[in-house]
Amino acid sequence: MGIKTKDAWGLLLVLFLGQLVAFSMAAASFASSLVANLGVDAPLTQSFFAYLLLALVYGPILLSRRQKLRIPWYWYLALAFVDVQGNYLVVKAYQYSSITSVTLLDCWTVVWVIILTWYALGTRYSFWQFLGAGTCVAGLGLVLLSDAKSPDEQDPSKIPLLGDTLVIAGTVFFAFSNVGQEYCVKKNDRVELVAMLGLFGLLVSTMQMYALHNSLLISNQQRKLT
């Protein structure tokens, strides 16, 4: 009886944490959409602060352990790189599409994750899991069709299909990132993963912001000359 009660509380905790994550993602999506509607195009800056918080919170915990990394640093760098690209593409999509379309199409990550875990981690899924994923894909297809006929296409600043394409491209990067994180967590410590992801994500975001800033300066100077 005690074991069943413990399992029930564990299930409730997982459900609660899942809803908390969903609420946090919804809040982040709303903030990204609001920033885009205000005319601010800064997807890397938004990701920068997220990685900064991860590095500030988990970095000191990892340093206090005074242990060597269990996974080579370059794997964390690769993981952070694909994660930053996914965040950049999805946040950039808010410039062209609606928050509803971006949030729904973000679920394409599930499809890519199933494919990657099947081949990379050897995970096997049941018929009902494939059926649920297929239903999800069918619904996402309807989102694409609705955006193709969206009246927002008449607005030069809104190109729904371009935004949808950016989201789907971003979900590919998210899938690689999620599968890599799952592998690292199963083989290693969660604190090390989050701390290094925050550190290298911060580094990659900073380098990309610097590169994009220089390219924008060069393009503006060329426009002035012409």
C-alpha positions in Angstrom: 0.0 0.0 0.0 2.8 2.4 0.9 4.6 1.7 -2.4 1.5 2.4 -4.4 1.0 5.7 -2.5 4.6 6.6 -3.2 4.2 5.9 -6.9 1.0 7.9 -7.0 2.8 10.9 -5.4 5.7 10.5 -7.8 3.3 10.5 -10.8 1.6 13.6 -9.5 5.0 15.3 -9.1 5.9 14.5 -12.6 2.6 15.8 -13.9 3.0 19.0 -11.9 6.6 19.6 -13.1 5.4 18.9 -16.7 2.7 21.5 -16.4 5.1 23.9 -14.8 7.5 23.5 -17.8 4.6 23.9 -20.2 3.5 27.1 -18.4 7.1 28.5 -18.5 7.4 27.7 -22.3 4.0 29.4 -22.9 5.2 32.5 -21.0 8.4 32.5 -23.0 6.5 32.2 -26.3 4.2 35.0 -25.3 7.2 37.2 -24.4 8.9 36.4 -27.7 5.8 37.2 -29.7 5.3 40.4 -27.8 8.9 41.5 -28.5 8.5 40.6 -32.2 5.2 42.6 -32.4 7.0 45.6 -31.0 9.4 45.5 -33.9 12.4 44.2 -32.0 14.5 41.6 -33.8 16.8 40.1 -31.2 16.4 36.3 -31.0 20.0 35.7 -29.9 19.7 38.2 -27.2 16.8 36.4 -25.7 18.6 33.1 -25.7 21.7 34.8 -24.3 20.0 35.6 -21.0 18.5 32.1 -20.7 22.0 30.6 -21.0 23.4 33.2 -18.7 21.0 32.2 -16.0 21.8 28.5 -16.4 25.5 29.2 -16.2 25.1 31.5 -13.1 23.0 29.0 -11.2 24.6 25.6 -12.1 28.1 26.8 -12.8 29.0 27.4 -9.1 27.5 24.1 -8.1 29.7 22.3 -10.6 32.8 24.2 -9.6 32.2 23.4 -5.9 32.4 19.7 -6.7 36.0 20.1 -8.0 35.6 17.2 -10.3 36.8 16.6 -13.9 34.3 16.6 -16.6 32.8 13.1 -17.2 32.1 13.9 -20.9 34.7 15.8 -23.1 34.0 19.5 -23.3 33.7 19.5 -27.1 30.5 17.3 -26.9 29.0 20.0 -24.7 30.1 22.6 -27.2 28.4 20.7 -30.1 25.2 20.2 -28.0 25.1 23.9 -27.1 25.7 24.9 -30.8 22.6 23.0 -32.1 20.6 24.2 -29.1 21.4 27.8 -29.9 20.5 27.4 -33.6 17.2 25.8 -32.6 16.4 28.7 -30.3 17.4 31.3 -32.9 15.2 29.8 -35.6 12.1 29.4 -33.5 12.4 32.8 -31.9 13.1 34.4 -35.3 9.9 32.7 -36.6 7.8 35.1 -34.4 8.8 37.9 -36.8 6.8 36.2 -39.6 4.2 34.0 -38.1 1.7 34.0 -35.2 2.3 32.7 -31.7 -0.3 30.0 -32.2 1.4 28.6 -35.3 4.8 28.8 -33.8 3.8 27.1 -30.6 1.9 24.3 -32.4 4.6 23.7 -35.0 7.2 23.5 -32.3 5.7 20.0 -31.7 7.4 18.8 -34.8 10.3 18.1 -32.4 8.4 15.0 -31.3 8.6 13.5 -34.8 12.3 14.1 -35.2 13.0 12.9 -31.6 11.2 9.6 -32.4 13.3 9.1 -35.5 16.6 10.0 -33.8 16.0 7.9 -30.6 14.9 4.9 -32.8 18.3 4.9 -34.7 20.7 6.5 -32.2 19.5 5.2 -28.8 17.7 2.0 -30.0 14.4 3.1 -28.4 11.3 1.2 -29.5 7.8 2.6 -29.6 4.4 0.9 -29.5 1.7 1.1 -32.2 -0.3 3.6 -30.1 2.7 5.9 -29.7 3.2 5.9 -33.4 -0.6 6.5 -33.8 -0.4 9.5 -31.5 2.6 10.9 -33.3 0.8 10.5 -36.6 -2.2 12.3 -35.3 0.0 15.1 -34.2 1.6 15.3 -37.6 -1.8 15.4 -39.3 -2.8 18.3 -37.1 0.4 20.2 -37.8 -0.3 19.7 -41.5 -3.6 21.5 -41.0 -1.7 24.4 -39.4 0.5 24.7 -42.5 -2.6 24.7 -44.7 -4.3 27.4 -42.7 -1.2 29.6 -42.8 -1.0 29.2 -46.5 -4.4 30.8 -46.8 -3.8 33.2 -44.0 -4.8 36.9 -44.6 -1.6 37.9 -42.8 0.2 37.2 -46.1 -1.1 40.5 -47.3 1.0 42.2 -44.6 4.6 42.7 -45.9 6.0 42.2 -42.4 4.2 38.8 -42.0 5.1 35.8 -44.1 3.4 32.8 -42.3 4.9 30.1 -44.4 8.4 31.5 -43.9 7.8 31.5 -40.2 6.5 28.0 -40.3 9.6 26.9 -42.2 11.9 28.4 -39.7 10.0 26.7 -36.8 10.3 23.3 -38.5 14.0 23.8 -39.2 14.4 24.8 -35.6 12.7 21.7 -34.4 15.3 19.6 -36.2 18.0 21.3 -34.1 15.9 20.9 -31.0 15.6 17.2 -31.7 19.4 16.7 -31.8 19.7 18.8 -28.7 17.0 16.9 -26.8 18.3 13.5 -27.7 21.9 14.5 -26.8 20.7 15.8 -23.5 18.8 12.6 -22.8 21.9 10.6 -23.6 24.1 12.8 -21.4 21.7 12.7 -18.4 21.4 8.9 -18.6 25.2 8.5 -18.8 26.2 11.4 -16.6 25.2 14.0 -14.1 22.4 16.5 -14.7 24.2 19.4 -13.0 27.3 19.0 -15.3 25.1 18.9 -18.4 23.0 22.0 -17.5 26.1 24.0 -16.3 28.1 23.2 -19.5 25.1 23.8 -21.7 24.6 27.2 -20.1 28.4 28.1 -20.4 28.9 27.0 -24.0 25.4 28.3 -25.0 26.5 31.7 -23.6 29.7 31.5 -25.6 28.0 30.5 -28.9 25.3 33.1 -28.5 27.9 35.8 -27.9 29.9 34.9 -30.9 26.9 34.8 -33.2 25.6 38.1 -31.9 29.0 39.7 -32.6 29.1 38.2 -36.1 25.5 39.3 -36.9 26.2 42.8 -35.5 29.2 43.2 -37.8 27.3 42.0 -40.8 24.5 44.4 -40.1 27.0 47.3 -39.8 28.7 46.4 -43.1 25.3 46.1 -44.9 24.2 49.5 -43.5 27.5 51.1 -44.6 27.0 49.7 -48.1 23.5 51.1 -48.2 24.7 54.5 -47.3 27.4 54.5 -50.0 24.8 53.5 -52.6 
